[in-house]
Amino acid sequence: MKELYVGHCLICKQGMLEIVKEIKTGICFICCDECEAEWDNPENALENVYGSRMKYGLVTGVTFDEVKSLKWDEYVVNK
């Protein structure tokens, strides 16, 4: 499964913002692949508001169809 990113992390300035899915709940969210900061949606991640850490548990990747169903496909930078 290809990782899907929405941009660069504004917190650590090193990581990419990846769309992931919590395994336990199936909830999709944005997570920095470097500092592990989390956001509930791409808008908040790209504006660096309402971030968290350790809110979610173990994650897995998402499919492009899942991203489209959330209407987050417009944010994906590496389609």
C-alpha positions as CSV (number, residue, x, y, z in Angstrom):
1,M,0.0,0.0,0.0
2,K,1.4,3.4,-1.0
3,E,1.7,6.0,1.7
4,L,-0.4,9.1,1.1
5,Y,0.9,12.5,2.2
6,V,-0.7,15.9,2.5
7,G,2.4,18.0,3.0
8,H,5.3,18.8,5.4
9,C,5.0,19.0,9.2
10,L,5.0,22.5,10.5
11,I,6.0,21.4,14.0
12,C,9.2,19.5,13.4
13,K,9.9,20.8,9.9
14,Q,11.4,17.4,8.9
15,G,8.5,15.0,8.6
16,M,5.8,14.4,6.1
17,L,2.1,14.5,7.0
18,E,0.7,11.0,6.3
19,I,-2.9,9.9,6.2
20,V,-3.2,6.8,8.4
21,K,-5.9,4.8,10.0
22,E,-6.1,3.6,13.6
23,I,-6.3,-0.2,13.6
24,K,-8.6,-0.5,16.6
25,T,-11.3,2.0,15.5
26,G,-10.8,2.5,11.8
27,I,-10.6,6.3,12.3
28,C,-8.4,8.1,9.7
29,F,-6.2,11.0,10.7
30,I,-3.1,12.8,9.8
31,C,0.2,11.9,11.5
32,C,3.7,13.2,11.0
33,D,6.0,10.4,10.0
34,E,8.9,12.0,12.0
35,C,7.6,13.6,15.2
36,E,4.3,11.6,15.4
37,A,2.2,14.7,16.0
38,E,-1.5,14.0,15.0
39,W,-4.4,15.9,13.6
40,D,-8.0,14.8,13.0
41,N,-8.0,16.2,9.5
42,P,-5.8,17.7,6.7
43,E,-7.0,21.3,7.3
44,N,-5.8,21.3,10.9
45,A,-2.5,19.6,10.0
46,L,-1.7,22.1,7.3
47,E,-2.5,25.0,9.6
48,N,-0.9,23.4,12.6
49,V,-4.0,23.8,14.9
50,Y,-5.6,21.4,17.3
51,G,-2.7,18.9,17.1
52,S,-2.2,16.1,19.6
53,R,0.2,13.3,20.5
54,M,-0.7,9.8,21.5
55,K,-4.5,10.3,21.0
56,Y,-4.6,7.4,18.7
57,G,-3.2,3.9,18.9
58,L,-1.5,1.6,16.4
59,V,-2.0,2.6,12.7
60,T,-2.0,1.1,9.3
61,G,-2.0,2.7,5.8
62,V,-5.1,3.8,3.9
63,T,-6.2,3.2,0.4
64,F,-6.9,6.1,-2.1
65,D,-10.5,5.0,-2.1
66,E,-10.7,5.5,1.6
67,V,-9.2,9.0,1.3
68,K,-11.7,9.8,-1.5
69,S,-14.6,8.8,0.7
70,L,-13.4,11.3,3.3
71,K,-13.1,13.9,0.6
72,W,-9.4,14.3,1.6
73,D,-8.1,13.4,-1.9
74,E,-7.8,17.0,-2.9
75,Y,-5.0,17.4,-0.2
76,V,-2.9,14.4,-1.3
77,V,0.4,15.6,-2.8
78,N,1.7,12.3,-4.1
79,K,-1.3,10.6,-5.8
